[in-house]
Amino acid sequence: MNTWFRKAGSAGREGFDVAIGPREAGWQHTGLYVVTLAPGESRRITGGEFEWLVLPLSGQVRVESAGQLVFLEGREGPFAGPTDYAYVPVSSRFTITSTSGGRIALPHAKASTSLPFRRIPAEETIIELRGAGHSSRQINNFGTTSVLNADSIIACEVLTPAGNWSSYPPHKHDEHLEDRESALEEIYYFEMRADGDAPESAKPFGYQRVYGAQDRPINVMAEVHSGDVVLVPHGWHGPSMAPPGYDMYYVNVMAGPGVRREWLVSEDPDHAWVSKSWASQKVDPRLPFGGRG
């Protein structure tokens, strides 16, 4: 198995579908847990040196920390539009409880500043339709720097209609270049769905590419399915490819050593020109997913 590609079921531990922290990833700052809960089931988490987000992928969830309780309405699934979520500060213990069964993502990142435990409503998520034509995709900016007040974590959801490419042109953020690029570790967690009249036997899939420079090699060309994880310690990443017939969702989690919490990228100069063609194309009319523009 490629060190940076973790197939569904291979990156978990007891009680969690995915349990990747800096130790499991082999880096310093960024982590992601994913858990599936039955109705009424709970998980208690010791947050340690990390700040956490509680992001319902499907279903409703209660979050309790330090005697405070918030209720997250959640959503039917990741393609149903943005969701409300919770922010849990560094050095916290918290408990998540499903009301009627659901799946919850728990992005986290090393932090030093303690901010208030709180619920963030879905309405605060900024939906961005990026690209055009077959490069059209939807970005749910729920945990990005312009939306969420946090110490270090940066997170967003990307939804790519069947037949389209996202994370394109390929880009990187693995070195500090003042006001041009920030050093950030990144996690991709995927979920796929079949569109149209697919048979029950259909197995939704997509592809993810990561590649490096000669002095910092990395080589991932992964067929991804629901529950798969791709880690990006450095290098160019993209495209993320959704084949015809299958819509792609992924949540990105990022953090790094920079003094400032910022998401600055450099595009691969061999492919950056592609974005100039978008000016003559229209955004895919299937977007936005979930009906909120």
Backbone bond lengths (Angstrom), bond angles and torsions (degrees), N, CA, C in turn:
res aa  C-N    CA-C-N  psi(-1)  N-CA   C-N-CA  omega(-1)  CA-C   N-CA-C  phi
1 M - - - 1.468 - - 1.521 110.14 -
2 N 1.332 116.64 134.35 1.456 121.20 175.07 1.528 109.28 -60.61
3 T 1.349 116.48 132.65 1.462 120.78 -177.72 1.521 112.08 -55.30
4 W 1.327 116.62 -32.52 1.461 120.94 -172.98 1.518 113.16 -96.20
5 F 1.325 118.28 -1.06 1.457 123.13 176.93 1.519 108.95 -119.00
6 R 1.336 117.12 120.00 1.451 122.04 -178.02 1.534 108.52 -117.63
7 K 1.316 116.14 111.47 1.459 120.42 179.39 1.521 110.86 -70.00
8 A 1.326 115.72 153.50 1.459 121.22 179.12 1.525 110.05 -51.75
9 G 1.323 116.12 131.99 1.450 121.26 -179.43 1.510 114.69 92.89
10 S 1.333 117.30 -14.29 1.462 120.38 -177.20 1.522 113.07 -98.73
11 A 1.334 117.73 -9.72 1.464 120.90 -174.61 1.519 112.24 -115.83
12 G 1.335 116.93 16.00 1.447 119.50 -177.94 1.518 112.76 -103.90
13 R 1.302 115.00 -174.87 1.465 123.62 170.62 1.516 106.60 -150.32
14 E 1.306 117.18 177.51 1.455 119.72 -174.87 1.528 110.92 -54.57
15 G 1.326 115.55 123.09 1.450 121.28 177.91 1.507 115.07 91.94
16 F 1.352 118.24 -7.06 1.457 121.09 -177.42 1.531 109.88 -137.05
17 D 1.333 116.38 133.90 1.461 121.19 175.84 1.525 110.82 -69.21
18 V 1.315 116.20 -39.60 1.463 123.53 176.14 1.520 107.35 -130.29
19 A 1.308 117.58 133.26 1.470 122.17 176.79 1.522 107.85 -143.57
20 I 1.325 115.38 81.28 1.462 121.98 -178.03 1.522 108.72 -116.38
21 G 1.314 115.76 116.68 1.450 122.82 170.81 1.511 108.75 -117.39
22 P 1.327 117.93 -177.28 1.461 119.56 179.35 1.528 113.73 -53.70
23 R 1.329 118.21 -38.66 1.460 119.90 -179.92 1.527 111.33 -63.57
24 E 1.340 116.58 -45.29 1.463 119.91 -179.56 1.518 111.97 -69.82
25 A 1.326 117.29 -31.10 1.460 120.42 -179.21 1.526 112.42 -82.65
26 G 1.331 116.98 -22.28 1.453 119.75 -176.47 1.512 112.85 81.29
27 W 1.343 115.43 30.05 1.461 119.11 176.98 1.520 109.79 -139.07
28 Q 1.358 118.76 -153.29 1.460 119.78 -164.56 1.523 116.27 -119.81
29 H 1.327 120.13 -27.54 1.463 119.43 -160.32 1.527 116.66 -125.26
30 T 1.307 119.45 -29.06 1.461 122.06 -161.32 1.515 112.15 -118.38
31 G 1.357 116.64 143.13 1.456 120.62 178.29 1.514 112.55 -148.55
32 L 1.335 115.06 165.28 1.463 121.65 177.29 1.523 109.68 -153.81
33 Y 1.324 116.12 128.22 1.459 122.88 168.23 1.526 107.67 -111.25
34 V 1.312 116.47 148.93 1.460 122.86 169.98 1.518 107.05 -134.00
35 V 1.334 116.45 134.93 1.459 120.61 -176.96 1.521 109.63 -136.30
36 T 1.322 115.78 140.88 1.459 122.82 172.21 1.522 108.22 -107.06
37 L 1.340 116.58 125.03 1.458 121.98 -175.86 1.523 110.62 -117.89
38 A 1.321 116.04 138.04 1.456 122.16 171.94 1.528 108.72 -77.46
39 P 1.333 117.92 164.47 1.466 119.59 178.08 1.530 111.66 -54.16
40 G 1.339 115.98 127.04 1.447 122.16 179.30 1.510 115.33 81.42
41 E 1.307 118.39 -4.85 1.466 121.88 -177.47 1.527 110.62 -79.07
42 S 1.331 116.45 149.11 1.461 122.00 -176.46 1.528 110.98 -129.19
43 R 1.328 115.43 161.18 1.459 123.68 166.92 1.532 107.45 -135.79
44 R 1.318 115.29 136.49 1.466 120.79 175.32 1.516 108.19 -107.98
45 I 1.325 116.02 131.39 1.459 121.75 -173.07 1.523 109.33 -126.09
46 T 1.314 115.71 131.38 1.455 122.05 171.94 1.517 107.87 -93.78
47 G 1.322 116.10 112.54 1.459 120.70 -169.28 1.508 115.19 -73.36
48 G 1.338 118.00 -24.10 1.460 120.87 177.50 1.515 113.05 57.77
49 E 1.324 115.53 -134.27 1.462 121.12 -174.76 1.518 113.35 -87.75
50 F 1.337 116.79 18.03 1.462 121.89 -176.19 1.526 111.60 -115.10
51 E 1.346 116.21 148.43 1.453 121.68 162.43 1.526 107.14 -93.78
52 W 1.354 117.09 149.12 1.459 122.29 -169.83 1.522 110.81 -129.97
53 L 1.333 114.83 150.23 1.452 122.49 168.04 1.523 107.94 -116.73
54 V 1.319 116.56 138.98 1.467 122.08 175.77 1.520 106.65 -109.33
55 L 1.326 116.39 104.98 1.463 123.27 -170.83 1.525 109.59 -115.76
56 P 1.336 119.26 106.71 1.462 119.69 176.85 1.539 111.08 -66.93
57 L 1.325 116.02 120.91 1.459 119.99 171.04 1.521 110.15 -81.49
58 S 1.326 116.11 -36.51 1.458 122.44 172.25 1.519 107.94 -153.96
59 G 1.331 116.19 146.68 1.452 120.90 177.24 1.518 113.75 86.40
60 Q 1.327 114.97 176.74 1.454 123.79 -179.68 1.530 109.63 -102.86
61 V 1.322 115.81 157.32 1.465 118.47 -178.54 1.526 109.98 -152.86
62 R 1.343 115.81 143.02 1.458 122.28 171.40 1.524 108.19 -100.56
63 V 1.326 115.94 140.81 1.465 121.35 179.53 1.523 107.61 -126.31
64 E 1.334 116.56 125.21 1.464 121.89 -179.45 1.519 109.47 -123.03
65 S 1.332 115.92 132.45 1.460 121.14 178.93 1.513 108.99 -150.46
66 A 1.330 116.38 128.50 1.468 122.91 176.40 1.523 111.74 51.71
67 G 1.322 116.82 42.30 1.453 121.46 177.45 1.511 114.98 79.63
68 Q 1.315 118.06 -0.33 1.463 122.31 177.48 1.532 109.06 -102.93
69 L 1.338 115.54 146.54 1.459 121.19 -176.71 1.517 109.60 -131.52
70 V 1.338 116.26 132.45 1.463 120.91 171.42 1.523 108.19 -125.83
71 F 1.317 115.37 148.99 1.462 122.02 178.62 1.519 108.59 -113.05
72 L 1.340 116.14 127.36 1.460 121.89 179.27 1.517 109.07 -104.74
73 E 1.318 115.76 120.64 1.468 121.73 -179.14 1.521 110.93 -64.83
74 G 1.343 116.74 -33.58 1.458 120.71 177.23 1.518 112.79 70.12
75 R 1.325 115.88 -152.36 1.460 121.06 -176.06 1.526 109.15 -161.25
76 E 1.318 115.26 170.63 1.462 119.92 -179.66 1.521 111.43 -69.37
77 G 1.317 117.29 -36.01 1.458 122.21 -179.99 1.505 109.55 -174.10
78 P 1.339 118.69 173.59 1.472 120.89 -173.41 1.524 114.72 -66.97
79 F 1.344 117.95 -16.56 1.459 120.40 178.38 1.529 112.04 -92.01
80 A 1.338 117.77 2.51 1.464 122.21 -174.41 1.520 113.16 -89.35
81 G 1.326 118.27 7.10 1.455 121.58 -178.73 1.509 111.40 106.73
82 P 1.349 117.53 174.17 1.466 121.02 -178.65 1.523 112.08 -63.07
83 T 1.315 115.21 160.18 1.457 122.21 179.03 1.523 110.34 -125.42
84 D 1.325 115.90 158.84 1.447 118.88 165.65 1.528 108.45 -72.14
85 Y 1.322 116.77 159.79 1.467 120.87 -178.31 1.513 108.53 -155.80
86 A 1.321 115.99 173.95 1.462 120.44 -177.94 1.522 110.38 -121.03
87 Y 1.322 114.79 148.36 1.459 122.84 172.12 1.523 107.90 -108.32
88 V 1.347 116.72 128.60 1.459 122.15 179.62 1.534 107.75 -119.36
89 P 1.323 118.34 123.08 1.467 120.12 -173.67 1.521 113.41 -74.33
90 V 1.320 114.28 166.97 1.456 123.02 178.48 1.534 110.20 -57.23
91 S 1.322 116.04 149.26 1.468 124.04 176.62 1.528 113.12 64.38
92 S 1.342 115.97 32.45 1.459 120.46 179.72 1.525 111.25 -108.88
93 R 1.314 115.43 152.84 1.455 122.08 163.27 1.522 106.85 -106.51
94 F 1.318 117.51 138.30 1.456 119.18 -179.99 1.515 110.22 -147.60
95 T 1.327 114.86 156.48 1.455 122.45 -179.10 1.513 109.22 -123.84
96 I 1.337 116.10 131.50 1.464 121.25 174.06 1.524 107.75 -110.31
97 T 1.342 115.57 136.99 1.458 121.45 -178.65 1.518 108.85 -133.65
98 S 1.325 116.76 128.24 1.454 120.97 177.20 1.521 109.73 -82.31
99 T 1.325 116.49 139.39 1.457 119.55 178.56 1.527 111.32 -86.41
100 S 1.346 117.26 -42.42 1.462 119.69 -177.29 1.526 112.45 -134.92
101 G 1.314 116.08 20.07 1.461 120.97 -177.56 1.515 110.76 96.31
102 G 1.321 117.05 138.59 1.458 119.14 -179.23 1.514 112.22 179.89
103 R 1.312 114.74 -179.50 1.462 123.21 -178.64 1.523 107.28 -129.63
104 I 1.314 116.08 129.65 1.464 121.09 -171.87 1.519 109.49 -127.28
105 A 1.326 116.34 133.20 1.464 122.25 171.87 1.520 108.80 -96.95
106 L 1.336 115.50 142.31 1.462 122.10 -178.14 1.527 109.89 -128.49
107 P 1.337 117.25 75.56 1.466 119.69 174.94 1.529 109.91 -65.41
108 H 1.341 117.06 144.62 1.460 119.66 177.23 1.524 110.36 -151.96
109 A 1.330 114.49 160.07 1.460 120.83 -178.20 1.518 109.09 -153.33
110 K 1.330 115.78 149.46 1.461 120.02 176.47 1.526 110.02 -59.37
111 A 1.329 115.04 138.70 1.460 119.96 -177.08 1.521 109.27 -146.28
112 S 1.322 115.56 159.20 1.465 120.93 177.86 1.514 112.35 -123.87
113 T 1.325 117.78 -22.49 1.461 121.78 -179.18 1.519 109.84 -98.99
114 S 1.326 117.46 130.01 1.458 122.08 179.74 1.524 109.57 -91.85
115 L 1.318 116.02 122.38 1.461 123.42 178.70 1.528 108.76 -114.35
116 P 1.326 119.46 165.34 1.471 120.46 -173.79 1.532 113.48 -66.61
117 F 1.328 114.59 142.03 1.464 121.78 167.61 1.522 107.55 -66.24
118 R 1.343 117.87 132.45 1.449 118.68 -175.16 1.528 111.72 -163.88
119 R 1.310 114.98 161.06 1.465 123.60 171.13 1.519 108.22 -97.56
120 I 1.331 116.64 135.92 1.462 121.81 176.61 1.527 107.28 -113.07
121 P 1.323 118.89 120.43 1.468 120.79 -176.37 1.518 112.02 -70.60
122 A 1.332 115.40 155.11 1.463 121.49 -179.36 1.528 111.46 -59.42
123 E 1.327 116.24 -29.73 1.469 120.11 -176.86 1.523 112.67 -64.42
124 E 1.330 117.58 -19.39 1.462 119.43 179.66 1.524 112.62 -81.37
125 T 1.331 117.61 -13.14 1.465 120.80 176.87 1.520 109.36 -69.65
126 I 1.311 116.36 130.92 1.463 121.93 177.63 1.523 108.43 -95.80
127 I 1.332 116.52 118.77 1.468 121.68 178.66 1.519 108.78 -89.57
128 E 1.311 115.16 125.08 1.461 122.21 -179.80 1.522 108.41 -118.04
129 L 1.335 116.73 128.45 1.460 121.36 172.65 1.521 107.10 -99.43
130 R 1.316 115.45 110.62 1.457 121.78 -172.49 1.527 110.52 -107.42
131 G 1.311 116.38 147.01 1.456 120.93 178.28 1.512 111.93 77.97
132 A 1.340 115.89 -165.33 1.459 122.32 179.62 1.521 108.03 -162.61
133 G 1.326 115.75 167.44 1.464 119.62 179.70 1.516 111.11 55.99
134 H 1.332 115.78 -134.23 1.462 120.43 -179.41 1.528 112.75 -78.81
135 S 1.326 116.86 1.88 1.469 120.79 172.10 1.520 111.57 -104.64
136 S 1.341 117.55 12.41 1.467 120.93 178.02 1.524 110.30 -70.80
137 R 1.323 116.07 135.45 1.458 121.25 173.91 1.526 108.38 -154.00
138 Q 1.320 114.89 165.83 1.457 122.65 -178.03 1.513 109.57 -112.85
139 I 1.329 116.23 131.92 1.456 121.70 176.12 1.525 108.12 -112.89
140 N 1.321 116.29 120.52 1.467 121.10 171.74 1.524 107.51 -93.84
141 N 1.316 115.63 99.72 1.464 121.53 -178.60 1.517 109.27 -83.42
142 F 1.341 116.28 87.13 1.457 120.07 179.52 1.523 111.91 -101.76
143 G 1.324 117.74 -32.24 1.454 120.82 -176.87 1.515 112.83 -123.60
144 T 1.322 116.98 26.01 1.458 120.69 179.00 1.526 109.93 -86.22
145 T 1.311 115.95 170.33 1.465 120.55 -169.13 1.523 113.29 -65.58
146 S 1.337 117.74 -29.78 1.465 120.01 -178.44 1.522 112.51 -83.21
147 V 1.334 117.19 -8.27 1.466 121.11 -174.77 1.522 111.86 -112.70
148 L 1.324 117.79 -47.43 1.461 122.32 -172.87 1.523 110.90 -107.72
149 N 1.321 115.50 130.00 1.461 120.85 171.50 1.525 107.91 -82.78
150 A 1.316 117.02 110.08 1.461 122.92 -178.66 1.514 108.58 -144.39
151 D 1.334 115.80 172.17 1.456 120.13 -178.76 1.520 111.93 -85.35
152 S 1.356 117.26 -46.05 1.459 119.18 -174.26 1.524 114.17 -142.20
153 I 1.329 118.39 -28.05 1.461 120.29 -172.36 1.521 112.02 -72.25
154 I 1.331 115.45 142.01 1.460 123.55 172.29 1.523 106.12 -129.54
155 A 1.338 117.43 130.40 1.458 119.56 -177.42 1.524 110.17 -149.77
156 C 1.317 115.66 147.35 1.460 121.62 175.86 1.516 109.10 -153.82
157 E 1.331 116.38 165.62 1.455 123.10 173.69 1.514 108.36 -112.20
158 V 1.333 116.69 140.39 1.459 122.31 177.75 1.523 108.08 -123.95
159 L 1.334 115.82 130.50 1.455 122.06 -179.96 1.526 108.52 -122.92
160 T 1.316 114.98 125.17 1.462 121.51 -173.04 1.520 109.27 -120.96
161 P 1.337 118.65 115.89 1.465 119.75 179.44 1.521 112.33 -64.10
162 A 1.329 115.48 153.47 1.462 121.65 179.34 1.521 110.75 -51.18
163 G 1.328 115.58 132.55 1.452 121.99 179.09 1.514 114.73 89.46
164 N 1.333 118.11 -1.44 1.457 121.79 -176.72 1.531 112.24 -108.19
165 W 1.341 115.06 166.35 1.458 123.10 177.62 1.523 108.58 -118.06
166 S 1.322 116.48 141.76 1.459 121.89 172.14 1.525 108.75 -129.31
167 S 1.345 116.27 -176.11 1.473 120.09 -170.67 1.530 109.54 47.67
168 Y 1.318 114.68 46.55 1.463 120.09 -173.23 1.514 109.04 -143.67
169 P 1.343 118.78 136.76 1.466 128.44 -0.93 1.534 111.72 -60.93
170 P 1.337 116.65 156.32 1.471 119.94 177.94 1.532 110.49 -56.54
171 H 1.331 115.34 145.30 1.448 120.22 -175.94 1.525 108.76 -144.72
172 K 1.314 115.76 169.65 1.459 120.53 178.37 1.524 109.74 -143.30
173 H 1.319 114.56 160.05 1.474 122.18 172.71 1.526 106.54 -151.36
174 D 1.324 115.78 75.47 1.466 119.51 -175.32 1.522 113.97 -128.13
175 E 1.342 117.09 10.85 1.463 120.33 174.84 1.522 108.85 -149.52
176 H 1.324 115.06 154.37 1.456 119.83 179.70 1.523 109.31 -88.30
177 L 1.324 115.74 114.94 1.457 123.38 173.52 1.519 106.22 -126.27
178 E 1.288 117.41 110.53 1.454 122.98 -170.36 1.524 112.28 -46.81
179 D 1.340 115.70 120.99 1.462 124.53 178.47 1.531 113.93 61.87
180 R 1.338 117.98 12.59 1.473 120.31 -179.99 1.519 113.02 -126.32
181 E 1.331 117.52 -37.07 1.458 119.96 -177.09 1.528 109.00 -154.09
182 S 1.325 115.67 141.07 1.457 121.29 177.73 1.518 110.13 -116.25
183 A 1.320 116.86 150.33 1.465 122.42 179.62 1.526 109.04 -88.24
184 L 1.334 116.31 113.59 1.462 121.67 -176.31 1.524 110.15 -139.75
185 E 1.321 117.04 128.66 1.459 121.90 165.97 1.535 107.58 -74.64
186 E 1.335 116.53 149.97 1.467 118.34 -176.67 1.522 111.42 -141.49
187 I 1.339 115.04 141.68 1.455 123.06 175.44 1.521 108.73 -118.20
188 Y 1.338 115.66 134.41 1.465 122.22 169.43 1.538 107.67 -109.68
189 Y 1.331 116.90 125.81 1.462 121.79 171.56 1.524 107.74 -117.47
190 F 1.350 116.96 125.44 1.455 122.09 -169.73 1.521 112.93 -106.49
191 E 1.333 114.86 144.94 1.457 122.17 161.68 1.531 107.23 -136.73
192 M 1.326 115.60 140.71 1.457 122.13 -176.88 1.527 109.07 -123.45
193 R 1.337 116.52 154.99 1.462 120.22 172.85 1.521 109.23 -144.63
194 A 1.325 115.75 151.22 1.458 122.04 175.42 1.518 108.79 -84.89
195 D 1.322 116.71 139.69 1.463 119.84 175.08 1.533 109.42 -106.26
196 G 1.316 115.46 172.94 1.455 120.06 175.76 1.517 112.88 66.86
197 D 1.328 115.61 -140.81 1.467 122.41 -173.61 1.527 111.09 -105.66
198 A 1.317 117.09 45.96 1.468 120.63 -179.26 1.520 110.18 -65.38
199 P 1.327 117.82 143.14 1.466 120.43 176.09 1.516 110.39 -70.64
200 E 1.326 116.51 162.40 1.455 121.06 179.65 1.523 112.22 -61.03
201 S 1.326 116.62 -24.58 1.463 120.68 -178.84 1.522 113.30 -78.53
202 A 1.344 117.27 -8.85 1.469 120.23 -178.06 1.524 110.50 -60.70
203 K 1.312 116.45 139.90 1.469 122.86 179.87 1.530 108.16 -119.99
204 P 1.341 117.38 92.68 1.467 120.70 -176.41 1.524 111.98 -56.22
205 F 1.319 115.86 138.92 1.460 121.33 -178.09 1.520 109.71 -150.23
206 G 1.327 115.13 166.29 1.450 122.99 173.64 1.515 109.13 -153.04
207 Y 1.322 116.67 -168.70 1.461 121.02 -179.43 1.524 110.04 -137.06
208 Q 1.337 115.29 148.30 1.462 121.71 177.45 1.521 109.15 -134.53
209 R 1.320 115.89 132.77 1.462 122.14 -179.47 1.520 109.89 -115.59
210 V 1.353 115.82 136.61 1.463 123.99 170.91 1.523 106.53 -138.54
211 Y 1.341 117.47 132.65 1.465 119.99 179.03 1.518 109.31 -147.01
212 G 1.326 116.03 155.71 1.451 120.59 -173.47 1.512 113.45 -118.11
213 A 1.318 113.78 -173.03 1.461 121.49 175.05 1.526 108.49 -93.48
214 Q 1.315 116.75 169.65 1.465 121.00 -177.35 1.522 111.66 -60.73
215 D 1.336 116.80 -35.74 1.464 119.82 -178.16 1.529 112.63 -85.26
216 R 1.338 117.75 -13.17 1.471 122.10 177.47 1.530 108.33 -138.56
217 P 1.316 116.92 74.39 1.469 119.60 -173.41 1.521 112.63 -72.99
218 I 1.305 115.67 146.04 1.459 124.96 168.76 1.517 105.49 -157.26
219 N 1.323 117.40 143.61 1.461 119.49 -175.63 1.530 109.29 -147.23
220 V 1.334 115.95 102.42 1.456 122.12 176.77 1.523 107.66 -124.69
221 M 1.319 116.39 124.53 1.459 122.05 167.81 1.513 105.41 -134.36
222 A 1.332 116.06 91.12 1.463 121.78 -166.90 1.521 111.30 -110.55
223 E 1.329 115.71 135.95 1.457 121.11 165.24 1.521 106.96 -82.52
224 V 1.338 116.70 117.98 1.455 120.69 -172.90 1.525 111.01 -108.59
225 H 1.338 114.53 143.82 1.453 123.68 177.15 1.521 108.15 -128.08
226 S 1.321 117.33 173.80 1.466 120.87 178.45 1.521 110.33 -57.04
227 G 1.325 115.45 131.72 1.454 121.50 179.44 1.506 114.97 93.13
228 D 1.339 117.88 -7.85 1.458 120.70 179.12 1.527 110.86 -77.80
229 V 1.329 115.13 155.25 1.458 122.31 -179.02 1.521 109.03 -131.44
230 V 1.330 116.44 136.00 1.462 122.66 171.52 1.522 107.72 -119.64
231 L 1.330 116.26 129.37 1.458 123.05 178.12 1.523 109.21 -101.57
232 V 1.332 115.76 137.75 1.466 120.94 -179.58 1.525 108.32 -123.05
233 P 1.341 117.87 92.61 1.461 119.96 178.78 1.521 112.25 -76.99
234 H 1.334 116.39 -28.25 1.455 122.93 179.42 1.525 107.37 -169.86
235 G 1.309 115.97 173.46 1.457 120.71 174.56 1.515 114.14 94.89
236 W 1.337 114.13 171.63 1.453 122.00 177.52 1.523 108.66 -73.50
237 H 1.336 117.53 135.64 1.455 120.18 175.69 1.522 109.75 -130.34
238 G 1.321 114.29 138.39 1.436 125.07 -172.82 1.523 109.32 118.53
239 P 1.332 113.90 156.22 1.456 126.17 3.09 1.522 112.65 -82.40
240 S 1.361 113.93 162.44 1.457 122.59 164.85 1.522 105.49 -101.35
241 M 1.310 117.07 123.05 1.465 121.56 -167.85 1.522 111.21 -115.34
242 A 1.338 116.05 124.98 1.463 122.49 176.37 1.524 107.80 -105.39
243 P 1.345 119.43 108.16 1.462 120.76 -178.14 1.528 111.25 -64.03
244 P 1.329 117.55 156.39 1.464 119.43 173.30 1.529 110.69 -51.44
245 G 1.317 115.42 134.08 1.458 121.00 179.71 1.512 114.84 98.75
246 Y 1.356 117.47 -13.65 1.458 119.73 -173.16 1.526 111.26 -136.33
247 D 1.328 115.65 117.83 1.456 121.38 175.32 1.528 109.92 -80.57
248 M 1.323 115.74 146.96 1.467 122.07 -177.47 1.524 110.41 -117.90
249 Y 1.337 114.83 137.55 1.455 122.69 171.79 1.522 108.12 -126.56
250 Y 1.324 116.86 140.37 1.461 119.42 166.64 1.515 109.85 -147.94
251 V 1.323 114.04 148.51 1.456 120.65 171.49 1.520 106.98 -104.35
252 N 1.325 115.60 132.51 1.463 122.75 176.88 1.524 109.34 -103.21
253 V 1.318 116.18 134.81 1.462 122.44 176.47 1.518 107.52 -125.57
254 M 1.325 117.12 129.26 1.468 121.37 -176.17 1.523 110.99 -137.50
255 A 1.314 115.71 148.90 1.462 123.14 170.35 1.518 107.38 -166.33
256 G 1.325 115.77 160.20 1.462 119.40 -178.89 1.514 111.54 -160.38
257 P 1.329 115.83 -171.80 1.469 120.31 -173.39 1.513 115.20 -86.90
258 G 1.320 118.17 -2.28 1.454 120.50 -173.84 1.516 113.71 -62.48
259 V 1.317 116.17 148.94 1.468 121.36 176.72 1.520 109.98 -66.14
260 R 1.327 116.61 -37.14 1.463 121.39 178.15 1.524 110.30 -97.99
261 R 1.315 115.53 140.70 1.471 121.63 174.95 1.523 107.58 -84.42
262 E 1.334 115.68 100.15 1.452 120.06 -176.87 1.525 110.30 -148.06
263 W 1.315 115.35 150.47 1.470 123.66 -177.62 1.520 107.47 -118.50
264 L 1.326 115.70 92.32 1.456 122.44 -179.47 1.522 108.35 -118.62
265 V 1.333 117.02 132.06 1.459 120.71 -174.23 1.518 110.92 -125.46
266 S 1.339 114.41 156.43 1.459 122.44 170.09 1.528 107.82 -114.48
267 E 1.326 116.85 131.56 1.461 120.65 177.92 1.525 109.93 -88.12
268 D 1.324 115.38 146.21 1.455 120.93 176.52 1.530 108.47 -59.32
269 P 1.336 118.93 117.18 1.467 120.46 -175.21 1.526 113.58 -62.54
270 D 1.328 116.99 -20.20 1.464 118.81 177.44 1.519 112.44 -72.55
271 H 1.341 117.23 -19.39 1.458 120.49 -174.59 1.523 113.96 -125.62
272 A 1.311 118.10 -5.84 1.461 120.70 -175.45 1.523 112.51 -60.78
273 W 1.312 117.47 -27.10 1.470 121.46 -177.85 1.530 112.55 -60.93
274 V 1.331 116.69 -23.17 1.467 120.16 -174.65 1.523 111.40 -58.75
275 S 1.323 116.95 -35.91 1.463 119.52 -175.97 1.523 112.68 -64.67
276 K 1.330 117.76 -19.97 1.466 119.85 178.50 1.529 111.42 -66.13
277 S 1.332 116.72 -25.26 1.471 119.81 -179.21 1.516 112.46 -72.93
278 W 1.332 117.83 -14.93 1.463 120.53 -176.19 1.526 112.02 -67.97
279 A 1.333 117.40 -23.51 1.465 120.54 -176.99 1.523 111.79 -60.71
280 S 1.327 118.10 -27.54 1.462 121.82 -178.16 1.530 112.89 -98.70
281 Q 1.351 116.92 6.72 1.457 121.26 -178.24 1.525 110.40 -118.86
282 K 1.322 115.98 159.03 1.452 121.59 178.83 1.528 110.10 -97.97
283 V 1.316 115.59 154.88 1.458 120.75 174.65 1.528 108.99 -69.64
284 D 1.311 116.51 140.20 1.459 122.48 -179.72 1.531 110.12 -52.83
285 P 1.335 118.67 123.61 1.469 120.75 -176.37 1.525 114.00 -68.63
286 R 1.333 118.31 -10.41 1.468 120.27 176.48 1.530 111.99 -72.07
287 L 1.310 116.81 -13.48 1.455 121.43 -179.22 1.519 111.11 -97.04
288 P 1.339 117.71 148.59 1.452 127.08 2.71 1.526 112.64 -85.09
289 F 1.332 116.24 150.03 1.458 120.71 169.24 1.530 108.71 -66.95
290 G 1.291 116.15 144.65 1.464 120.10 177.72 1.507 113.85 87.99
291 G 1.343 117.83 -5.32 1.454 120.74 171.01 1.503 117.01 80.24
292 R 1.339 118.93 6.77 1.457 120.31 180.00 1.511 109.98 -108.97
293 G 1.306 118.59 115.26 1.452 121.74 -179.29 1.504 113.06 -104.95
